[in-house]
């Protein structure tokens, strides 16, 4: 005798589908560079410029009693100009009329969801671009303008348009693989940043592998099955706290913020190199100069459905790359 079954359409063709009103998205939406770097003055042109300066070497030559002042110093002799291009980033969206009218599981309004996603994706675009290795580009009728990114600003041999005296010292950049990075390597970079004029309180925006390497400093001894963790904490809670959010070294106090968005190229996933990338930043030496802060614009519906875009225009200003640092390992 034939039986009606759930696995045969012919047997029970009227069965309803069971689709819940739940949509779960997994993604990282923490953007430490955009959060920490302050907004600077609005650019007045698509090429935004600023001055860099330093005090120069110290002279302690004494005065001869009774002698007149006969030689004078130009106090602007070390002043130079630098700049960056304003670039635009856009995240468009569109929803057909039919899609907005039908019932979709987990979505109250397809247009509202599209607008929300566009805002979030635009924020991520800005974070990835600022933390990338992009060089600046003036752009033309067929090529977009590009704002120089942090990875290209922090370079001991360039960029060529940055005066050599204000480039990041080579000792402030370390390319040791994260698996071999020692606390001595780490402190050598901090010392160089400090000697170049960095402040006592800075931030390390670190990829996951670099964050893990810093967390293991001074904690592990032994190898294999006999490895031992050394912790300084109250263990009455029976928990091991392996998170390092603040590193207090001999020269600086470093706030550590993990990220997956350093050193990534456009339309690429995280790589071993991006997971090992880290930037030591002084927020007084960086600015994001918005020509237009992120905004949304809905366009006319010409029959195909509602559509629009979210856009931002900005330039990153490294006001003096000499006081910054970078961990630039490939893994």
Rosetta silent file (secondary structure, phi, psi, omega in degrees, C-alpha in Angstrom):
SEQUENCE: XXXXXXXXXXXXXXXXXXXXXXXXXXXXXXXXXXXXXXXXXXXXXXXXXXXXXXXXXXXXXXXXXXXXXXXXXXXXXXXXXXXXXXXXXXXXXXXXXXXXXXXXXXXXXXXXXXXXXXXXXXXXXXXXXXXXXXXXXXXXXXXXXXXXXXXXXXXXXXXXXXXXXXXXXXXXXXXXXXXXXXXXXXXXXXXXXXXXXXXXXXXXXXXXXXXXXXXXXXXXXXXXXXXXXXXXXXXXXXXXXXXXXXXXXXXXXXXXXXXXXXXXXXXXXXXXXXXXXXXXXXXXXXXXXXXXXXXXXXXXXXXXXXXXXXXXXXXXXXXXXXXXXXXXXXX
SCORE:     score description
SCORE:     0.000 S_00000001
   1 L     0.000  130.539 -178.057    0.000    0.000    0.000 S_00000001
   2 L   -69.201  143.566  179.268    1.433    3.405   -1.008 S_00000001
   3 L  -119.904  142.876  172.437    2.322    5.840    1.747 S_00000001
   4 L   -75.812  128.461 -178.949    2.547    9.623    1.674 S_00000001
   5 L  -125.844  159.746 -179.036    6.112   10.668    2.547 S_00000001
   6 L   -80.431  -17.525 -174.484    7.841   13.978    3.147 S_00000001
   7 L   -93.750    1.355  179.556   10.715   13.235    0.790 S_00000001
   8 L  -120.742  119.729 -179.026    8.619   12.810   -2.343 S_00000001
   9 L   -61.852  -38.217 -179.992    6.988   15.849   -3.925 S_00000001
  10 L   -64.041  -30.507 -178.695    4.465   13.655   -5.660 S_00000001
  11 L   -76.492  -43.104 -176.673    3.390   12.119   -2.369 S_00000001
  12 L  -137.339   64.205 -173.790    2.927   15.340   -0.390 S_00000001
  13 L   -67.509  -15.321 -178.130    3.205   18.181   -2.850 S_00000001
  14 L   -94.297    6.351 -179.411    1.340   20.622   -0.646 S_00000001
  15 L   -60.264  138.099  176.990    3.791   20.565    2.260 S_00000001
  16 L   -81.672  149.259  172.023    4.790   24.043    3.429 S_00000001
  17 L   -78.289  149.748  178.316    8.424   25.103    3.678 S_00000001
  18 L  -111.223   94.803 -179.253    9.736   25.931    7.138 S_00000001
  19 L  -121.378  112.957 -175.516   11.838   29.103    6.814 S_00000001
  20 L   -74.962  160.979  177.334   12.304   31.090   10.016 S_00000001
  21 L   -86.842   51.606 -178.525   12.387   34.885   10.242 S_00000001
  22 L  -131.123  130.172  171.493   16.036   34.797   11.287 S_00000001
  23 L  -128.023  121.095  178.602   19.100   35.932    9.356 S_00000001
  24 L  -108.151  129.640  178.331   22.477   35.634   11.047 S_00000001
  25 L  -116.815  135.049  178.030   25.479   37.479    9.643 S_00000001
  26 L  -113.886  114.411  176.781   29.054   36.818   10.708 S_00000001
  27 L  -163.626  158.114  179.773   31.505   39.646   10.068 S_00000001
  28 L   -96.174  120.747 -177.059   33.879   41.882   12.008 S_00000001
  29 L  -122.202   44.518  172.563   32.592   45.434   12.282 S_00000001
  30 L  -114.474  125.542 -172.280   35.165   47.075   14.510 S_00000001
  31 L  -122.664   82.824 -172.502   37.180   49.767   12.779 S_00000001
  32 H   -65.486  -34.536 -179.496   39.972   50.978   15.101 S_00000001
  33 H   -64.833  -49.573  179.186   41.741   53.232   12.592 S_00000001
  34 H   -64.986  -29.060 -179.653   38.602   55.207   11.753 S_00000001
  35 H   -76.519  -37.517 -173.688   37.676   55.281   15.436 S_00000001
  36 H   -89.159  -35.898 -176.781   41.054   56.477   16.736 S_00000001
  37 L   -75.758  123.768 -176.985   42.253   58.841   14.006 S_00000001
  38 L   -73.256  156.671  173.303   40.623   62.259   14.524 S_00000001
  39 E   -78.465  133.092  178.145   38.860   64.212   11.805 S_00000001
  40 L   -99.665 -172.646  179.912   40.895   67.166   10.587 S_00000001
  41 L   -62.789  150.384  179.865   39.867   70.366    8.805 S_00000001
  42 L   -67.150  130.361  178.402   37.823   70.044    5.634 S_00000001
  43 L   -62.766  148.578  177.073   40.022   70.179    2.509 S_00000001
  44 L  -100.802   -2.296  178.590   39.608   73.213    0.280 S_00000001
  45 L  -153.561  171.967 -179.215   40.812   71.329   -2.808 S_00000001
  46 L   -78.238   -9.702  169.980   41.209   67.754   -4.001 S_00000001
  47 E  -113.815  110.508 -174.222   44.908   67.946   -3.103 S_00000001
  48 E   -97.577  125.250 -176.228   45.145   68.602    0.634 S_00000001
  49 E  -118.413  158.824  178.041   48.463   70.016    1.917 S_00000001
  50 E  -156.502  167.098 -179.708   50.046   70.663    5.307 S_00000001
  51 E  -103.440  148.070  171.455   53.442   71.560    6.769 S_00000001
  52 E  -120.492  146.904 -175.916   55.908   69.371    8.661 S_00000001
  53 L  -151.887  167.038  173.964   58.614   70.786   10.910 S_00000001
  54 L  -151.249  162.822 -179.020   61.139   69.911   13.612 S_00000001
  55 L   -77.171  -23.441 -178.553   63.238   71.781   16.169 S_00000001
  56 L    84.092 -174.272 -178.949   66.547   70.556   14.720 S_00000001
  57 L   -70.784  153.940 -177.193   69.757   69.831   16.591 S_00000001
  58 L   -92.202  129.782  173.854   70.393   71.385   19.992 S_00000001
  59 L  -109.005  127.417  178.377   73.142   73.969   20.391 S_00000001
  60 L  -115.267   22.842  178.211   74.446   74.624   23.900 S_00000001
  61 L   -63.503  128.608 -176.267   77.220   77.057   22.907 S_00000001
  62 L   -77.407  166.974  177.871   77.489   79.668   25.652 S_00000001
  63 L   -90.530  141.400  172.557   77.404   83.463   25.358 S_00000001
  64 L   -85.199  126.826 -177.712   80.525   85.561   25.642 S_00000001
  65 L   -57.034  130.099  176.817   79.971   88.255   28.220 S_00000001
  66 L    84.608   -6.342 -177.194   79.476   91.667   26.629 S_00000001
  67 L   -82.085  140.416  175.653   79.279   90.296   23.077 S_00000001
  68 L   -76.797  156.535  173.211   76.514   91.489   20.762 S_00000001
  69 L   -79.154  113.700 -174.120   74.234   89.044   18.949 S_00000001
  70 L  -114.415  -14.920  178.086   75.693   89.048   15.434 S_00000001
  71 L  -123.462  148.814 -173.541   74.325   85.858   13.861 S_00000001
  72 L  -133.140  154.318 -177.120   70.718   84.820   13.529 S_00000001
  73 L  -110.754  138.423  172.017   68.829   81.620   12.814 S_00000001
  74 L   -81.296  107.634 -175.013   66.017   81.032   10.349 S_00000001
  75 L   -76.419   -1.709  177.198   63.490   79.275   12.582 S_00000001
  76 L  -110.345   14.632 -173.512   61.561   77.975    9.558 S_00000001
  77 L   -63.827  -27.373 -177.421   64.540   76.306    7.883 S_00000001
  78 L   -95.094    2.390 -176.248   63.227   72.787    8.561 S_00000001
  79 L   -78.325  131.091  177.406   59.668   73.435    7.430 S_00000001
  80 E  -136.613  160.448  179.194   58.484   71.460    4.393 S_00000001
  81 E   -99.612  149.534  173.709   55.158   70.833    2.689 S_00000001
  82 E  -144.466  167.471 -179.104   53.434   67.499    2.223 S_00000001
  83 E  -168.481  175.780 -179.897   50.035   66.458    0.988 S_00000001
  84 E  -152.025  155.764 -179.680   47.604   63.804   -0.124 S_00000001
  85 E   -87.247  146.778  172.921   44.773   63.471   -2.606 S_00000001
  86 L   -81.812  128.896  177.045   41.114   63.372   -1.694 S_00000001
  87 E  -118.910  159.598  177.211   39.478   60.169   -2.902 S_00000001
  88 E  -113.990  140.208  173.633   35.878   59.075   -3.071 S_00000001
  89 E  -125.108  135.443 -175.828   34.440   55.721   -2.036 S_00000001
  90 E  -131.221  139.690  172.813   30.891   54.707   -2.918 S_00000001
  91 E  -123.852  103.279 -178.695   28.656   51.784   -1.946 S_00000001
  92 E   -84.108  163.049  176.069   25.559   51.624   -4.194 S_00000001
  93 E  -147.642  154.878  174.799   22.339   49.720   -3.520 S_00000001
  94 E  -157.172  148.458  178.242   19.168   48.852   -5.408 S_00000001
  95 E  -138.962  126.083  178.768   15.992   46.859   -4.773 S_00000001
  96 L   -68.037  158.061  179.866   13.471   45.908   -7.468 S_00000001
  97 H   -62.300  -38.242 -179.956    9.831   46.818   -6.940 S_00000001
  98 H   -64.944  -42.095 -178.205    8.875   43.148   -6.851 S_00000001
  99 H   -65.383  -33.557  178.687   11.476   42.315   -4.215 S_00000001
 100 H   -72.874  -26.898 -176.531   10.240   45.118   -1.993 S_00000001
 101 H   -85.104  -31.520 -177.200    6.642   43.934   -2.327 S_00000001
 102 L   -77.919  163.638  179.014    7.094   40.234   -1.623 S_00000001
 103 L   -88.708  125.255 -179.651    7.502   38.792    1.862 S_00000001
 104 E  -117.782  131.556 -178.746   11.100   37.836    2.703 S_00000001
 105 L   -60.101  129.178  175.131   12.017   35.792    5.751 S_00000001
 106 L    78.484    2.346 -177.199   13.812   37.842    8.375 S_00000001
 107 E  -126.782  114.538  178.010   13.501   41.116    6.445 S_00000001
 108 L   -75.540  -39.520  179.279   10.851   43.677    7.342 S_00000001
 109 L  -143.963  118.602 -179.478   11.930   46.059    4.562 S_00000001
 110 H   -65.824  -35.049  179.055   14.370   45.152    1.792 S_00000001
 111 H   -67.413  -46.179  179.136   15.087   48.829    1.096 S_00000001
 112 H   -60.737  -39.619  178.976   15.843   49.604    4.744 S_00000001
 113 H   -66.827  -41.505  179.180   18.134   46.594    4.901 S_00000001
 114 H   -62.209  -42.676  178.347   19.913   47.605    1.687 S_00000001
 115 H   -63.345  -42.876  179.863   20.493   51.126    3.020 S_00000001
 116 H   -62.753  -44.321  179.274   21.809   49.759    6.317 S_00000001
 117 H   -63.816  -38.914 -179.321   24.209   47.370    4.568 S_00000001
 118 H   -63.071  -40.575  177.260   25.488   50.154    2.307 S_00000001
 119 H   -61.923  -47.059 -176.924   26.356   52.322    5.334 S_00000001
 120 H   -67.308  -39.049  179.567   28.192   49.482    7.048 S_00000001
 121 H   -68.677  -34.702  178.053   30.059   48.438    3.912 S_00000001
 122 H   -65.208  -42.766  176.898   31.178   52.017    3.270 S_00000001
 123 H   -59.037  -41.148  179.123   32.663   52.255    6.776 S_00000001
 124 H   -66.669  -39.162  178.037   34.537   49.024    6.135 S_00000001
 125 H   -58.528  -45.658 -178.953   35.827   50.304    2.790 S_00000001
 126 H   -62.542  -44.512 -179.920   37.303   53.397    4.434 S_00000001
 127 H   -60.584  -46.133 -179.243   38.976   51.314    7.165 S_00000001
 128 H   -64.622  -43.351 -177.895   40.513   48.887    4.660 S_00000001
 129 H   -65.924  -43.631 -179.886   41.746   51.663    2.360 S_00000001
 130 H   -62.726  -36.289 -178.155   43.337   53.696    5.168 S_00000001
 131 L   -88.880    6.829 -176.481   45.120   50.596    6.485 S_00000001
 132 L   -88.462 -171.196  176.971   46.319   49.431    3.061 S_00000001
 133 L  -104.824   19.191 -176.999   49.557   50.019    1.126 S_00000001
 134 L   -58.885  133.727  169.539   47.921   52.275   -1.484 S_00000001
 135 L   -89.422  159.582 -179.332   50.119   54.986   -2.964 S_00000001
 136 L   -74.250  154.161  179.378   48.516   58.284   -3.855 S_00000001
 137 E  -146.974  129.501 -177.798   47.269   58.905   -7.385 S_00000001
 138 L   -69.524  -24.050 -179.574   46.111   62.196   -8.873 S_00000001
 139 L    75.745  167.155  175.405   43.614   60.412  -11.113 S_00000001
 140 L  -154.778 -161.060 -176.607   42.318   61.485  -14.524 S_00000001
 141 L   -65.484  -19.738 -178.148   39.230   61.061  -16.661 S_00000001
 142 L  -120.893   -6.853 -178.293   39.500   57.273  -16.562 S_00000001
 143 L  -122.799  134.663 -178.461   41.407   56.607  -13.321 S_00000001
 144 L   -73.875  147.591  169.805   40.139   57.349   -9.830 S_00000001
 145 L   -67.127  144.806  179.532   42.040   59.568   -7.425 S_00000001
 146 E  -128.290  134.479  175.485   43.611   57.565   -4.599 S_00000001
 147 L   -87.392  132.963  177.756   44.546   58.785   -1.136 S_00000001
 148 L   -60.404  136.752 -176.474   47.890   57.532    0.154 S_00000001
 149 L   -99.730  172.319 -174.179   47.321   54.955    2.882 S_00000001
 150 H   -61.753  -39.089 -178.805   49.099   54.317    6.163 S_00000001
 151 H   -62.674  -29.440  178.829   51.162   51.411    4.836 S_00000001
 152 H   -87.605  -31.179  176.096   52.736   53.643    2.190 S_00000001
 153 H   -64.151  -40.893 -176.392   53.247   56.648    4.474 S_00000001
 154 L   -87.440   85.891 -174.342   55.229   54.530    6.973 S_00000001
 155 L  -150.385  122.070 -175.853   58.228   53.766    4.760 S_00000001
 156 L   -71.023  -23.148 -177.949   61.871   54.537    5.523 S_00000001
 157 L  -103.321    4.553 -178.782   62.839   54.827    1.835 S_00000001
 158 L  -175.160 -167.934   -3.065   59.877   56.837    0.676 S_00000001
 159 L   -65.688  158.325 -173.595   57.481   58.049   -0.522 S_00000001
 160 L   -63.940  -27.612 -178.810   59.642   60.225   -2.753 S_00000001
 161 L   -83.376   -5.174  174.304   57.482   63.321   -2.201 S_00000001
 162 L   -93.674  124.046 -179.136   57.969   63.104    1.591 S_00000001
 163 L   -52.776  137.104 -172.999   61.141   64.909    2.662 S_00000001
 164 H   -58.460  -30.577 -177.867   63.768   62.373    3.768 S_00000001
 165 H   -72.726  -14.643 -179.246   64.156   63.931    7.228 S_00000001
 166 H  -110.915    9.315  174.920   60.473   63.244    7.980 S_00000001
 167 L   -76.865  157.439  179.095   60.289   59.665    6.733 S_00000001
 168 L   -65.825  127.362  177.980   59.816   56.849    9.227 S_00000001
 169 L   -59.273  146.678 -178.893   63.238   55.631   10.478 S_00000001
 170 H   -60.715  -31.482  179.811   64.140   52.109    9.349 S_00000001
 171 H   -70.484  -14.199  178.018   64.481   51.031   12.996 S_00000001
 172 H   -88.812    4.050  179.529   60.801   51.913   13.505 S_00000001
 173 E  -125.356  126.490 -177.541   59.817   49.232   10.971 S_00000001
 174 E  -125.887  132.443 -177.510   60.224   45.526   11.747 S_00000001
 175 L  -113.221   17.899  178.669   59.659   42.648    9.314 S_00000001
 176 L   -66.671  133.718  178.029   60.303   39.707   11.672 S_00000001
 177 L   -56.442  142.326 -174.999   57.752   36.912   11.219 S_00000001
 178 L   -60.948  -29.640  178.677   55.211   36.927   14.043 S_00000001
 179 L   -68.961  -19.088 -179.819   56.156   33.372   14.999 S_00000001
 180 L  -112.765   -1.511 -176.020   59.717   34.557   15.698 S_00000001
 181 L   -66.068  126.106  179.924   58.981   38.058   16.995 S_00000001
 182 L  -104.651  166.243  176.918   60.598   38.587   20.388 S_00000001
 183 H   -65.156  -30.320  176.618   59.945   41.169   23.045 S_00000001
 184 H   -65.300  -41.991  175.753   63.394   42.588   22.266 S_00000001
 185 H   -59.825  -44.319 -177.805   62.329   43.107   18.624 S_00000001
 186 H   -62.917  -47.528 -178.255   59.134   44.769   19.796 S_00000001
 187 H   -69.100  -27.266  176.890   60.866   47.103   22.240 S_00000001
 188 H   -64.786  -38.925  176.356   63.476   48.054   19.633 S_00000001
 189 H   -66.681  -43.983  179.221   60.684   49.441   17.457 S_00000001
 190 H   -61.962  -37.911  178.404   59.151   51.258   20.430 S_00000001
 191 H   -64.232  -44.043  179.869   62.542   52.757   21.279 S_00000001
 192 H   -63.223  -41.984  178.110   63.019   54.013   17.725 S_00000001
 193 H   -62.842  -41.352  179.084   59.538   55.555   17.684 S_00000001
 194 H   -64.052  -45.024 -178.476   60.235   57.222   21.032 S_00000001
 195 H   -66.639  -26.328  179.463   63.609   58.591   19.874 S_00000001
 196 L   -79.203   -9.611  177.246   61.992   59.962   16.722 S_00000001
 197 L   118.125   10.648  178.214   59.640   62.053   18.833 S_00000001
 198 L   -66.596  155.115 -179.954   56.717   59.767   19.569 S_00000001
 199 L   -80.289  172.047 -179.373   54.648   60.419   22.663 S_00000001
 200 L   -74.679  -22.247 -179.486   54.552   58.185   25.720 S_00000001
 201 E  -117.395  117.272 -177.449   51.016   56.983   24.954 S_00000001
 202 E  -137.350 -179.660  179.902   50.405   55.410   21.556 S_00000001
 203 E  -129.586  142.761  172.522   48.286   52.700   19.937 S_00000001
 204 E  -110.064  114.490  175.100   49.168   49.513   18.095 S_00000001
 205 E   -94.723  106.075 -164.819   46.575   48.543   15.495 S_00000001
 206 E  -120.813  139.218  171.373   47.539   44.904   15.058 S_00000001
 207 L   -66.386  164.565 -174.651   46.500   41.994   12.893 S_00000001
 208 H   -57.488  -41.484 -178.515   45.438   38.788   14.680 S_00000001
 209 H   -69.048  -36.994  177.094   48.809   37.025   14.373 S_00000001
 210 H   -69.569  -40.685  177.070   50.717   40.053   15.656 S_00000001
 211 H   -58.231  -43.360  179.743   48.242   40.481   18.518 S_00000001
 212 H   -65.368  -39.074  179.592   48.789   36.854   19.516 S_00000001
 213 H   -63.447  -42.016  179.252   52.580   37.249   19.366 S_00000001
 214 H   -66.602  -37.165 -179.640   52.485   40.266   21.706 S_00000001
 215 H   -63.735  -25.743 -177.388   50.166   38.418   24.099 S_00000001
 216 L   -90.666   -3.179  179.932   52.748   35.648   24.466 S_00000001
 217 L   -56.841  133.404  173.489   55.667   37.925   25.399 S_00000001
 218 L    61.253    8.530 -174.760   57.386   36.811   28.631 S_00000001
 219 L   -99.041  -31.276 -169.566   54.645   34.262   29.343 S_00000001
 220 E  -110.294  131.871  171.340   55.860   30.978   27.930 S_00000001
 221 E  -129.229  155.905 -178.755   58.915   28.951   28.921 S_00000001
 222 L    83.195  175.852 -179.701   59.831   25.449   27.923 S_00000001
 223 L  -135.389  161.998  174.290   58.774   23.575   24.803 S_00000001
 224 H    58.084 -133.061 -175.903   56.261   20.956   23.760 S_00000001
 225 H   -70.281  -11.931 -175.184   54.392   19.223   26.571 S_00000001
 226 H  -107.166   18.710  177.009   56.403   21.101   29.191 S_00000001
 227 L   -67.442  140.168 -177.810   55.491   24.652   28.144 S_00000001
 228 E  -126.854  134.526  174.711   54.580   26.855   31.109 S_00000001
 229 E   -93.420  136.407  175.673   52.549   30.075   31.180 S_00000001
 230 L  -110.286  117.794 -178.382   53.624   32.820   33.581 S_00000001
 231 L  -127.548  146.213  174.136   50.769   35.095   34.658 S_00000001
 232 L  -115.873   95.810 -178.786   50.454   37.836   37.236 S_00000001
 233 L  -166.034  163.780  176.158   46.822   37.843   38.346 S_00000001
 234 L   -76.316  117.334 -175.832   44.441   36.706   41.047 S_00000001
 235 H   -95.276   11.134  178.711   43.626   33.080   40.219 S_00000001
 236 H   -64.429  -19.915  178.312   40.761   32.688   42.701 S_00000001
 237 H   -81.112   -8.332 -180.000   38.424   33.034   39.720 S_00000001
 238 L    60.569   35.851  177.604   40.036   29.921   38.187 S_00000001
 239 L  -129.784  143.552  174.630   40.429   31.712   34.858 S_00000001
 240 L   -99.438  121.196  179.237   43.529   32.466   32.779 S_00000001
 241 L   -97.883  103.967 -178.058   43.472   35.965   31.305 S_00000001
 242 L  -102.394    7.178 -179.414   45.669   35.892   28.190 S_00000001
 243 L   -82.789  134.353  175.298   44.397   39.143   26.689 S_00000001
 244 L  -116.802  106.069  179.427   46.854   42.046   26.406 S_00000001
 245 L  -100.883  -17.240 -178.222   45.030   45.347   25.837 S_00000001
 246 E  -142.160  122.095  178.553   47.786   47.579   27.237 S_00000001
 247 E  -110.615  117.536  179.558   51.529   47.025   26.884 S_00000001
 248 E  -103.399  101.017 -179.791   53.683   49.115   29.214 S_00000001
 249 L   -97.163 -173.290 -178.340   57.215   49.041   27.874 S_00000001
 250 L   -71.721  -17.034 -175.105   60.344   50.953   28.862 S_00000001
 251 L  -120.130  -29.958 -173.844   59.555   53.842   26.486 S_00000001
 252 L  -142.643  157.704  166.787   55.820   53.902   25.754 S_00000001
 253 E  -104.555  118.083 -172.420   52.448   52.746   26.965 S_00000001
 254 E  -110.262  119.907  170.547   50.819   51.043   23.993 S_00000001
 255 E   -82.823  130.589 -175.229   47.080   50.435   23.683 S_00000001
 256 E  -108.166  123.895  178.510   46.545   47.355   21.512 S_00000001
 257 E  -123.235  115.269  179.564   43.530   47.119   19.206 S_00000001
 258 E   -74.175  151.976  178.862   43.176   43.988   17.048 S_00000001
 259 L  -154.320  158.355  173.211   41.939   44.247   13.468 S_00000001
 260 L  -113.583   12.861 -171.364   41.603   42.140   10.328 S_00000001
 261 L  -112.286    5.573  176.781   41.736   45.120    7.969 S_00000001
 262 L   -77.181  145.820  168.585   45.426   46.134    7.887 S_00000001
 263 L    61.044   29.294 -179.144   47.493   45.654    4.738 S_00000001
 264 L  -106.007  142.654  175.652   44.682   44.394    2.522 S_00000001
 265 L   -87.994  166.228 -179.540   44.207   45.122   -1.157 S_00000001
 266 L   -60.836  136.615  175.177   40.853   45.903   -2.737 S_00000001
 267 L    62.534   29.825  178.123   38.470   42.943   -3.071 S_00000001
 268 L  -124.287  152.013  176.036   40.769   40.523   -1.225 S_00000001
 269 L   -82.482  172.509  177.499   40.347   38.491    1.932 S_00000001
 270 L   -63.359  141.237  179.012   42.743   38.599    4.872 S_00000001
 271 L  -120.112  173.822  176.399   46.140   37.017    4.158 S_00000001
 272 H   -58.949  -36.052  179.347   49.047   35.885    6.321 S_00000001
 273 H   -68.238  -43.554 -179.486   50.675   39.240    5.578 S_00000001
 274 H   -68.783  -32.563  178.397   47.635   41.289    6.583 S_00000001
 275 H   -70.689  -21.131  179.313   47.215   39.242    9.770 S_00000001
 276 H   -95.427   -8.453 -175.311   50.835   40.064   10.683 S_00000001
 277 L   -75.312  140.899  175.576   50.607   43.795    9.863 S_00000001
 278 E  -147.097  143.299  177.684   50.634   46.326   12.667 S_00000001
 279 E  -119.385  128.594  170.980   50.790   50.124   12.860 S_00000001
 280 E   -94.646  115.975 -173.469   52.092   52.084   15.830 S_00000001
 281 E  -123.214  145.158  168.361   50.236   55.359   15.689 S_00000001
 282 L  -109.248  115.361 -173.424   50.208   58.623   17.563 S_00000001
 283 H   -64.466  -15.355  175.893   46.768   60.107   16.981 S_00000001
 284 H   -77.186  -12.657 -177.690   48.247   63.620   17.125 S_00000001
 285 H  -104.441    5.485 -178.828   50.221   62.806   13.961 S_00000001
 286 E  -133.334  148.809  174.263   47.283   61.569   11.868 S_00000001
 287 E  -146.401  148.318  165.288   44.057   63.065   10.542 S_00000001
 288 E  -106.824  116.387 -177.061   41.223   62.026    8.279 S_00000001
 289 E  -101.505  105.794 -176.446   40.226   65.103    6.308 S_00000001
 290 E   -88.378  121.470  167.870   36.686   64.662    4.989 S_00000001
 291 E   -74.561  -41.885  167.911   35.615   66.675    1.981 S_00000001
 292 E  -137.872  122.756  175.874   32.233   65.028    2.534 S_00000001
 293 E   -68.164  162.888 -177.300   31.640   62.779    5.517 S_00000001
 294 E   -51.611  129.251  179.935   29.734   59.536    4.839 S_00000001
 295 E  -145.164  163.406  178.771   26.249   60.324    3.558 S_00000001
 296 E  -117.977  150.263  179.931   23.411   58.590    1.716 S_00000001
 297 E  -143.613  121.958  175.700   21.469   59.630   -1.357 S_00000001
 298 E   -95.548  130.459 -176.743   18.392   57.909   -2.824 S_00000001
 299 L   -91.255  172.355  179.081   17.984   58.384   -6.563 S_00000001
 300 L   -66.634  137.274  173.357   14.829   58.617   -8.688 S_00000001
 301 L   -80.115  111.242 -177.436   12.970   55.359   -9.275 S_00000001
 302 L   -99.045   20.440  175.858   12.875   55.098  -13.073 S_00000001
 303 L   116.072  -23.043 -178.041   10.771   51.941  -13.110 S_00000001
 304 L   -90.089   -7.823 -178.609   13.250   49.305  -12.054 S_00000001
 305 L   125.868  174.602 -179.062   12.899   49.894   -8.339 S_00000001
 306 E   -75.750  145.650 -176.503   14.366   52.048   -5.599 S_00000001
 307 E  -155.178  162.245  179.478   18.105   52.699   -5.710 S_00000001
 308 E   179.780 -164.320 -178.983   20.756   54.911   -4.232 S_00000001
 309 E  -158.341  161.342  169.410   24.240   55.049   -2.821 S_00000001
 310 E  -120.104  140.941 -171.583   26.351   55.972    0.184 S_00000001
 311 E  -146.205  151.737  171.465   29.543   57.934   -0.354 S_00000001
 312 E  -142.188  147.999  174.871   32.463   59.580    1.427 S_00000001
 313 E  -128.676  128.710 -172.408   35.315   61.739    0.152 S_00000001
 314 E  -158.690  165.295  170.026   38.444   62.080    2.269 S_00000001
 315 E  -133.214  140.380  173.087   42.233   62.283    2.440 S_00000001
 316 E   -89.296  129.772  177.724   44.477   60.690    5.050 S_00000001
 317 E  -112.940  116.818  170.268   47.067   63.099    6.450 S_00000001
 318 E   -95.480   97.500 -169.468   50.205   61.730    8.082 S_00000001
 319 L   -66.511  -21.707  172.446   51.275   65.015    9.652 S_00000001
 320 L  -166.455   92.927 -176.717   54.751   63.654   10.393 S_00000001
 321 H   -60.882  -16.095 -178.962   55.489   59.982    9.489 S_00000001
 322 H   -58.773  -29.908 -176.484   58.762   60.192   11.424 S_00000001
 323 H   -94.756   15.948 -179.277   56.885   59.558   14.680 S_00000001
 324 L  -112.003  171.487  179.742   55.050   56.420   13.488 S_00000001
 325 E  -146.114  166.402 -176.518   56.010   52.733   13.339 S_00000001
 326 E  -152.242  141.149  167.709   55.108   49.531   11.524 S_00000001
 327 E  -106.056  119.362 -164.503   55.340   45.757   11.827 S_00000001
 328 L  -125.272   37.941 -179.164   55.634   44.562    8.260 S_00000001
 329 L   -71.961  159.569  176.733   56.121   40.784    8.331 S_00000001
 330 L   -91.756   -7.489  178.982   54.829   38.557    5.543 S_00000001
 331 L  -156.868    0.000    0.000   53.511   35.989    8.007 S_00000001
